[in-house]
Amino acid sequence: VTNIAKLEACLKKLEALPLLIYDAEDESVVNNFSVEETAAGGCEWTGTISTIQDEEGSWIKFHMETCGSQSGIYTPYSLSGVDLTNYDYVVFRIKGGGNEARFRIIREGFAAGGSPWVWYNRDGITEIVVPVSQFVSDAHPLFIMVAGLTAGTDIYMGSFYAYGAGTVQRMIDALPESDRVTESDLAAVEEAEKYYGYLSEEAKALVDTEKLDACLEKLKGPEG
């Protein structure tokens, strides 16, 4: 066998549990963010950062008192000590902001780099998926940018989780067998399908979807 190292790497990916990067229930999480006092493409802002809980979960709350010409926040995002080797993407949950609210991850000093802008629904919760390739550690710190906002508004970000082949495989394995799946399981089946869809093609190749496919066919028919 000549590909032992590659096989071991695949096994580690399949062993990876969902990785909690930031827990919005932990009040100390706000220390990983700050109000950026200098201009960054018109995204300088003033305000406060805190944590809250509501009926939809726990959140990091950014309250914008003033904002720059691009109407957004630009805040450092620390990944010190976080190992994303066996993960494929990070999921952010976000809500609030203005009519043109949009989100991205960017490295300091790289205006053309980072993840694409993602417009999100300010009236509900939006899941934003960013590939881990955007989080590779280097000498330049990462920043969260949220633009298209309005002074006096609040932005909420939930706990951040990293997912990979192993985490999705566990979601699929937890589903009932197709001969016992019912409409009450539909939400869990659709969630597994959604998170599988976020994976890279390389990560998808590591996941056994036989049970997921059977459950989808039972609940939704052959066309899914």
Disulfide bonds with the S-S distance in Angstrom:
none
